[in-house]
């Protein structure tokens, strides 16, 4: 895919910490950005476009290009365009590997073959 548009989703740690302190800075700002990213991916798909979440980048390079202040953290780059192909679905973990009833079962992960 050659994407004509790239969207960079960022977490504003200062804004989140102003109301929720360290938990806002270190958790809520990331969760808010992740929720925005998932909503973006769903909307892109609904429009018949393609995208993916790119998380492998150098933070400081993105900061410099976008002139981001130190309290705004880039979370993901999302190229958006018309897909050149339709790839096959990727394997998923079985529900038994990720769903726990009543309590977390550590041994469960050792017993299940993921792929």
PAZAPA-4460 file (N, C-alpha, C; in steps of 0.05 Angstrom, whole numbers, plus 32768, in hexadecimal, padded with zeros to 4 digits):
% residues 115
    n_x    n_y    n_z   ca_x   ca_y   ca_z    c_x    c_y    c_z   seq   type   mol
   8011   7FE9   8000   8000   8000   8000   8012   8019   8000     1      X     A
   800C   802B   7FEE   801A   8045   7FEE   8005   8059   7FF9     2      X     A
   8009   8061   8011   7FF5   8071   801F   7FF9   808F   8019     3      X     A
   7FE5   809C   800F   7FE7   80B9   800B   7FE4   80C9   8025     4      X     A
   7FDA   80BC   803A   7FD5   80CA   8053   7FE1   80BA   806A     5      X     A
   7FEE   80C7   807D   7FF8   80BB   8095   7FED   80CB   80AD     6      X     A
   7FE1   80BD   80BF   7FD7   80CA   80D8   7FE8   80C0   80EF     7      X     A
   7FF2   80D2   80FF   8001   80CB   8117   7FF0   80D1   812F     8      X     A
   7FEA   80BD   813F   7FDB   80C0   8157   7FEE   80C4   816E     9      X     A
   7FE9   80D8   817F   7FFB   80DF   8195   7FEB   80DF   81AF    10      X     A
   7FFA   80DA   81C5   7FEF   80DC   81E0   7FF8   80F6   81EC    11      X     A
   7FE5   8105   81F7   7FEC   811E   8204   7FEE   8119   8222    12      X     A
   8006   8113   822B   800A   810B   8247   8004   8122   825A    13      X     A
   800A   813A   8253   8005   8151   8265   7FE7   8155   8269    14      X     A
   7FD7   8153   8254   7FBA   8157   8257   7FAE   8141   8269    15      X     A
   7FB7   8128   8264   7FAC   8112   8275   7FB5   8114   8292    16      X     A
   7FCE   811D   8296   7FD8   811E   82B1   7FCC   8136   82C1    17      X     A
   7FC3   814A   82B3   7FB7   8161   82C1   7F9F   815A   82D1    18      X     A
   7F91   8145   82C8   7F79   813C   82D7   7F7D   8123   82E7    19      X     A
   7F8E   8111   82DD   7F91   80F7   82E9   7FAD   80F1   82F3    20      X     A
   7FBF   8104   82F4   7FDA   8101   82FF   7FEA   80ED   82EF    21      X     A
   7FFB   80DD   82FD   800D   80CA   82F0   7FFE   80B5   82E1    22      X     A
   7FE7   80AC   82EC   7FD7   8098   82DE   7FCD   80A2   82C3    23      X     A
   7FC5   80BC   82C2   7FBD   80C8   82A9   7FD4   80CA   8296    24      X     A
   7FEB   80D2   829F   8003   80D4   828D   800C   80B9   8283    25      X     A
   800E   80A6   8294   801B   808C   828D   8007   8077   8282    26      X     A
   7FED   807B   8287   7FDA   8066   827E   7FC4   8072   826D    27      X     A
   7FB4   8085   8278   7F9D   808F   826A   7FA4   809C   8250    28      X     A
   7FBA   80AB   824F   7FC1   80B8   8235   7FC6   80A3   8220    29      X     A
   7FD3   808D   8227   7FD9   8077   8214   7FBF   8068   820D    30      X     A
   7FAE   8063   8220   7F94   8056   821A   7F83   8067   8208    31      X     A
   7F82   8081   820D   7F72   8093   81FC   7F7D   8092   81DF    32      X     A
   7F97   8093   81DC   7FA3   8092   81C1   7F9D   8077   81B4    33      X     A
   7F9F   8061   81C3   7F9A   8047   81B8   7F7D   8044   81AF    34      X     A
   7F6A   804F   81BF   7F4E   804E   81B7   7F4A   805E   819E    35      X     A
   7F56   8075   819C   7F54   8086   8184   7F5F   8076   816B    36      X     A
   7F75   8068   8170   7F82   8059   815A   7F6F   8043   8150    37      X     A
   7F63   8034   8162   7F51   801F   815B   7F38   802A   814C    38      X     A
   7F2E   8040   8156   7F17   804D   8148   7F1F   8056   812C    39      X     A
   7F37   8061   8129   7F40   8069   810F   7F42   8051   80FC    40      X     A
   7F4E   803B   8106   7F50   8023   80F5   7F35   8018   80EC    41      X     A
   7F22   8018   80FE   7F07   800F   80F8   7EF9   8021   80E3    42      X     A
   7EFC   803B   80E7   7EF1   804F   80D4   7EFD   804C   80B8    43      X     A
   7F18   8049   80B8   7F26   8046   809E   7F1C   802D   8090    44      X     A
   7F19   8017   809E   7F0F   7FFE   8092   7EF3   8001   8088    45      X     A
   7EE2   800F   8097   7EC6   8013   808F   7EC4   8023   8075    46      X     A
   7ED8   8034   8070   7ED8   8044   8058   7EE5   8035   8040    47      X     A
   7EED   801C   8044   7EF9   800C   802F   7F16   8013   802A    48      X     A
   7F22   8020   803D   7F3E   8027   803B   7F4F   8013   804C    49      X     A
   7F69   8015   8049   7F7B   8004   8059   7F8D   8014   806A    50      X     A
   7F96   8008   8080   7FA9   8014   8092   7FB5   7FFF   80A4    51      X     A
   7FC8   8006   80B3   7FD4   7FF5   80C7   7FE0   8007   80DD    52      X     A
   7FE4   7FFB   80F4   7FF0   800A   810B   800E   8005   810A    53      X     A
   801D   801A   8105   803A   8018   8105   8044   8023   8120    54      X     A
   8050   8012   812F   805B   801A   8149   8079   801A   814A    55      X     A
   8086   8010   8135   80A3   800F   8134   80AD   8028   8126    56      X     A
   80B4   803C   8136   80BF   8055   812C   80D0   8061   8142    57      X     A
   80E0   8075   813B   80F1   8083   814F   80E1   809B   8159    58      X     A
   80D9   809A   8172   80C9   80B0   817D   80D4   80CB   8178    59      X     A
   80EE   80CE   817C   80FA   80E9   8179   80F9   80F3   815D    60      X     A
   80FB   80E1   8149   80F9   80EA   812D   80DD   80F4   8127    61      X     A
   80C9   80E5   8131   80AD   80EE   812D   80A8   8108   813C    62      X     A
   80B2   810A   8154   80AF   8123   8164   80BA   813B   8154    63      X     A
   80D2   8137   8149   80DF   814D   813A   80D0   8155   8121    64      X     A
   80C7   8141   8112   80B8   8147   80F9   809E   8156   80FF    65      X     A
   8090   814E   8114   8076   815A   811B   8079   8171   812F    66      X     A
   8091   8177   8138   8096   818C   814B   8085   8188   8165    67      X     A
   8085   816F   816F   8075   8169   8187   8083   8172   81A0    68      X     A
   8074   817D   81B3   8080   8184   81CD   8086   816A   81DC    69      X     A
   8097   816C   81F1   80A0   8154   81FF   808A   8144   820C    70      X     A
   8073   8151   8212   805D   8143   8220   8049   8136   820C    71      X     A
   804E   8137   81F2   803E   812A   81DE   804E   8113   81D3    72      X     A
   8043   80FB   81D6   8052   80E3   81CF   8045   80D5   81B7    73      X     A
   8054   80D1   81A1   8049   80C3   818A   8044   80A6   8191    74      X     A
   802D   809B   818B   8025   8080   8191   8025   806E   8179    75      X     A
   801D   8079   8162   801C   8068   814A   8019   8079   8131    76      X     A
   8024   806D   811B   8021   8079   8101   800E   8068   80F1    77      X     A
   7FFB   8075   80E4   7FE6   8066   80D6   7FE5   8070   80B9    78      X     A
   7FF1   8061   80A6   7FEF   8067   808A   7FD3   8060   8080    79      X     A
   7FC7   8070   8070   7FAB   806B   8067   7FAA   806E   8049    80      X     A
   7F9F   805A   803C   7F9C   805B   801F   7F8C   8043   8015    81      X     A
   7F89   8041   7FFB   7F7B   802A   7FF0   7F8F   8013   7FEE    82      X     A
   7F87   7FFB   7FF9   7F99   7FE4   7FF9   7F9F   7FDA   7FDD    83      X     A
   7FB7   7FD2   7FD9   7FBF   7FC6   7FBF   7FB8   7FA9   7FBE    84      X     A
   7FB3   7F9D   7FD4   7FAC   7F80   7FD6   7F9B   7F7B   7FEE    85      X     A
   7F90   7F63   7FEF   7F7F   7F5B   8006   7F8D   7F43   8013    86      X     A
   7F9D   7F48   8028   7FAB   7F32   8034   7F99   7F1F   8043    87      X     A
   7FA2   7F07   8046   7F92   7EF3   8056   7F92   7EFB   8073    88      X     A
   7F7D   7EF4   8082   7F7D   7EFA   809F   7F94   7EED   80AD    89      X     A
   7F9E   7EFA   80C1   7FB4   7EEE   80D1   7FA9   7EDC   80E6    90      X     A
   7FB9   7ECA   80F1   7FB1   7EB8   8106   7FAB   7EC8   811F    91      X     A
   7F98   7EBF   812E   7F90   7ECB   8148   7F93   7EB7   815E    92      X     A
   7F98   7EC1   8176   7F99   7EAF   818D   7F7D   7EA4   8192    93      X     A
   7F7B   7E8B   819B   7F60   7E81   81A1   7F55   7E8F   81BA    94      X     A
   7F3B   7E92   81BC   7F2F   7EA0   81D3   7F38   7E94   81ED    95      X     A
   7F3C   7E79   81EE   7F44   7E6C   8207   7F5E   7E77   8211    96      X     A
   7F6F   7E82   8200   7F89   7E8D   8208   7F87   7EA9   8213    97      X     A
   7F72   7EB7   820E   7F70   7ED3   8217   7F59   7ED9   8229    98      X     A
   7F46   7EC7   822C   7F2F   7ECC   823D   7F32   7EBB   8257    99      X     A
   7F2F   7EC8   826D   7F30   7EBB   8287   7F16   7EBE   8295   100      X     A
   7F0D   7EA9   82A3   7EF4   7EAA   82B1   7EFA   7EAC   82CF   101      X     A
   7EEF   7EC1   82DB   7EF1   7EC6   82F8   7F0D   7ECE   8302   102      X     A
   7F22   7EC1   82F8   7F3E   7EC7   8301   7F51   7EC1   82EB   103      X     A
   7F68   7ECE   82EC   7F7E   7ECA   82D9   7F8B   7EB0   82DE   104      X     A
   7F8F   7EA0   82C8   7F9C   7E86   82CB   7FB6   7E86   82BB   105      X     A
   7FCC   7E89   82CA   7FE7   7E89   82BD   7FEC   7E70   82AE   106      X     A
   7FE6   7E59   82B9   7FEC   7E40   82AC   7FDE   7E3D   8291   107      X     A
   7FC8   7E4B   828D   7FB9   7E4A   8274   7FCB   7E4F   825C   108      X     A
   7FDC   7E63   825E   7FED   7E6B   8248   8002   7E56   8241   109      X     A
   800A   7E46   8254   801E   7E32   824F   8012   7E19   8242   110      X     A
   7FF7   7E16   8244   7FEA   7DFE   8239   7FE0   7E02   821D   111      X     A
   7FDC   7E1A   8214   7FD0   7E1F   81FA   7FE5   7E25   81E5   112      X     A
   7FE2   7E18   81CF   7FF3   7E1E   81B8   7FE6   7E36   81AA   113      X     A
   7FF5   7E4C   81A6   7FE9   7E64   819B   7FE6   7E63   817D   114      X     A
   7FF6   7E54   816F   7FF5   7E54   8152   7FF4   7E39   8149   115      X     A
***
